[in-house]
Amino acid sequence: MLFATGDTHGDFGRFSAEIFPEQNELGREDFVLICGDFGGVWSGDKKEQRRLDKLEALPFTTLWIDGNHENYDRLQKYPVEEWNGGKIQRIRPHILHLMRGQVFKIDGHTLFTMGGASSHDISDGILNPWSPDFKELYQAMRSMGAQFRVNHRSWWKEELPSEAEYEEARRNLEKAGNQVDYIVTHCAPNHIVDQLGNGAYAHDALTDFLQTICETTSFRHWLFGHYHNNRILEQRFVLLWEQIVRVW
C-alpha cells in the first residue's frame, strides 16, 4: 500500500498509532509519502536524531520529496543511490528522499517526483548572516514582525530546481513516454496555483515548468503539499496537509 500526506516540518506526530491506526497492517514494503517540507534534515541536533529514529522504527517505509523548508546544506551531504528506477538519498534505512526529476516504479505504479517551491514568507527579504550588521537587522525585523529568512540558516536558493534538474526531469519523462500514474510535487502548476489563496500565490519558474508538464504528460493523479490545506481540485489534483490518504 501507499499512503500520502502533506508538509510535516520535522513533526511526525501524525504517524502515531492513535492518529494513523492503518499502520498496524503495514510492513516495510508499504509506504507513506510526504509531499515536501519534510523538515527532518535540519539542525542535526540530538532531538532531531531522536525524531528520525522514532520515524525509522515505525513499521512502514517513509518516502519524501523536498520542499522549500529543507536544510539543503545538510541534505547534499547524503550519498545518492538508485532505487526502483530513480535516484534517492537514504536518510535512514527506511527513510528515503525521492530526488527531483525522477520516475520511480513502485508496486506496478509509476511516480514522477519534482520537489522544491518558492517560499511565501520572504516578502521583506533574505538576511546575510555574515553581514556586520546582521544582529541589528535581525532584531529590528523580528520586532516589526517582518516576513524574512536568513540565508543558509532558514532559507536556501536550492529551494527551486536548477536547470540541470529541470533537464533531467524532461529526459526521464521522455523515457517514460510522457506517461506516468502519479505526479508528486510540493507546489502546483500555474492553473492550480491560481485557484488557491485568492491570488496570494505567484507564478515562478517551477510552477511554469509544472504547468508545461501538466499539459504534456498523461497522469492519473497529482499529489502536492505546500499550501497548508486539504483539497481535491479538478478531480485529480490532490492537495494534502495534515490528512493521510491511501493512494493504492
C-alpha positions in Angstrom: 0.0 0.0 0.0 0.9 3.6 -0.4 -0.4 6.4 1.8 0.4 10.1 1.2 0.3 13.2 3.4 1.4 16.9 3.3 4.1 19.0 5.0 5.5 17.7 8.3 8.1 20.3 9.0 10.0 17.9 11.2 7.0 17.0 13.3 6.0 13.3 12.8 3.3 13.2 15.4 0.6 12.4 12.8 2.2 9.0 12.4 1.3 7.9 15.9 -0.8 4.7 16.2 -3.7 6.7 17.6 -3.9 9.1 14.6 -2.8 6.6 11.9 -4.0 3.2 13.0 -3.7 1.8 9.5 0.0 1.4 10.2 -0.8 -1.7 12.2 -1.4 -3.5 8.9 1.7 -2.2 7.2 5.2 -3.6 6.7 8.4 -2.4 5.1 7.1 -3.0 1.6 4.3 -0.5 2.3 5.0 3.3 2.0 4.0 6.6 3.4 4.8 9.5 1.1 5.4 13.1 2.4 4.7 15.7 -0.3 7.5 18.2 0.6 8.7 20.2 3.6 9.8 17.0 5.3 12.0 19.1 7.7 13.6 16.1 9.3 17.1 17.0 8.0 17.5 20.5 9.5 19.6 21.1 12.7 21.3 17.8 13.1 21.0 18.0 16.9 20.2 15.1 19.2 16.5 16.0 19.4 16.2 15.7 15.6 18.1 12.5 15.6 15.7 11.0 18.1 12.7 12.1 16.0 14.3 10.4 12.9 15.0 7.3 15.0 11.3 7.1 16.0 10.2 7.6 12.4 12.6 4.8 11.3 11.2 2.5 14.0 7.6 2.7 12.5 6.6 -0.4 10.5 6.4 1.2 7.1 8.9 2.8 4.8 8.8 6.6 4.6 9.3 8.3 1.3 9.5 12.1 0.9 10.2 14.8 -1.6 11.8 18.1 -0.7 10.0 21.4 -0.3 11.2 24.9 0.3 11.8 24.4 4.0 14.7 22.0 4.0 18.3 22.4 5.0 19.9 21.9 1.6 23.5 22.3 3.0 22.9 19.2 5.2 20.9 17.3 2.6 23.5 17.5 -0.1 25.9 15.6 2.2 23.9 12.4 1.9 25.1 10.0 -0.9 22.9 9.4 -3.9 21.9 5.9 -4.9 19.5 4.2 -7.4 16.2 2.8 -6.1 13.2 1.5 -8.1 14.4 3.2 -11.3 15.2 6.7 -9.8 17.7 8.5 -7.6 17.3 8.7 -3.8 19.1 9.7 -0.7 18.8 7.3 2.2 18.4 9.3 5.4 17.8 6.1 7.4 17.4 2.6 6.1 13.7 3.1 5.6 13.5 6.9 5.2 14.1 7.8 1.6 14.4 11.2 -0.1 13.0 10.8 -3.6 15.0 13.3 -5.7 13.9 15.8 -8.3 13.0 14.9 -11.8 12.9 11.1 -11.2 10.4 8.4 -12.4 10.0 5.5 -9.9 8.4 2.2 -10.5 6.7 1.0 -7.2 4.3 -1.9 -6.9 3.5 -1.7 -10.6 2.8 2.1 -10.5 4.9 4.9 -11.9 5.6 8.1 -9.9 7.2 11.3 -11.3 8.8 13.4 -8.5 9.7 17.1 -8.6 10.4 18.7 -5.2 11.0 22.3 -4.5 8.9 25.5 -4.2 9.3 29.2 -3.6 9.0 30.4 0.0 5.9 32.6 0.7 7.3 34.2 3.9 10.2 36.2 2.5 8.5 39.4 1.3 10.8 41.5 3.4 14.0 39.9 2.2 16.7 37.4 2.9 19.3 38.4 5.5 23.0 37.6 5.2 24.2 36.1 8.5 27.8 37.2 7.7 26.9 40.8 7.3 28.5 43.1 10.0 25.1 44.5 10.9 23.2 41.2 10.8 22.3 41.1 14.5 20.8 44.6 14.5 18.9 43.9 11.3 17.6 40.6 12.6 16.4 42.1 15.8 14.8 45.0 14.1 12.9 42.8 11.6 11.8 40.5 14.3 10.4 43.4 16.3 8.5 44.6 13.3 7.0 41.2 12.6 8.6 41.2 9.2 8.5 38.3 6.8 12.1 37.3 6.2 14.5 34.4 6.3 18.3 34.0 6.9 20.5 32.7 4.1 21.9 29.2 4.9 20.0 29.1 8.2 16.3 29.2 7.3 16.4 29.7 3.5 18.4 28.2 0.7 18.4 29.2 -3.0 18.2 25.5 -3.8 14.5 25.6 -2.8 14.0 26.0 -6.6 15.4 23.4 -9.0 18.5 24.1 -11.1 18.4 24.0 -14.9 20.2 20.6 -14.7 17.3 19.2 -12.5 14.7 20.5 -15.0 16.6 18.9 -17.8 16.9 15.6 -16.0 13.1 15.7 -15.4 12.4 16.3 -19.1 14.7 13.4 -20.0 13.2 11.0 -17.6 9.6 11.8 -18.6 10.6 11.4 -22.2 12.0 7.9 -21.4 8.7 7.1 -19.8 6.8 8.2 -22.9 5.5 11.2 -21.1 3.1 9.0 -19.2 3.1 8.2 -15.5 0.4 7.1 -13.0 1.2 9.7 -10.4 2.9 13.1 -10.2 4.2 14.1 -6.8 5.4 17.7 -6.2 5.5 20.3 -3.4 4.0 23.2 -5.3 1.4 23.1 -8.0 1.2 24.1 -11.7 0.1 27.6 -12.6 -3.6 26.9 -13.3 -3.9 25.2 -9.9 -2.0 27.9 -8.1 -4.5 30.4 -9.5 -7.3 28.6 -7.7 -5.6 28.7 -4.3 -5.1 31.6 -1.8 -7.4 34.1 -3.5 -4.5 35.2 -5.7 -1.9 35.3 -2.9 0.4 32.8 -4.6 2.6 34.0 -7.6 3.8 32.0 -10.5 7.6 31.2 -10.8 10.0 29.2 -12.9 8.9 25.9 -11.1 5.1 26.5 -11.4 5.7 27.4 -15.0 7.6 24.2 -15.6 4.9 22.1 -13.8 2.3 23.7 -16.0 4.1 22.5 -19.0 4.4 19.0 -17.5 0.7 19.1 -16.8 -0.1 19.9 -20.4 2.4 17.4 -22.0 2.2 14.4 -19.6 -0.5 11.8 -19.2 -1.2 11.1 -15.5 -4.0 9.7 -13.2 -3.5 11.9 -10.1 -1.2 14.7 -9.0 -0.3 14.9 -5.3 1.2 18.1 -3.7 1.5 20.0 -0.5 2.9 23.5 0.3 -0.4 25.4 0.6 -1.4 24.1 4.0 -4.8 22.8 3.1 -6.6 19.6 2.2 -8.5 19.8 -1.0 -9.2 18.0 -4.3 -9.2 20.2 -7.4 -10.4 19.3 -10.8 -10.9 15.7 -9.5 -7.3 14.6 -9.9 -5.2 17.3 -8.2 -4.9 16.3 -4.5 -3.6 19.0 -2.1 -2.5 17.5 1.2 -1.6 18.9 4.6 -2.4 17.0 7.8 -4.5 14.4 6.2 -3.1 10.9 5.4 -4.8 9.4 2.4 -4.5 6.0 0.8 -3.3 6.2 -2.8 -3.3 2.5 -3.6 
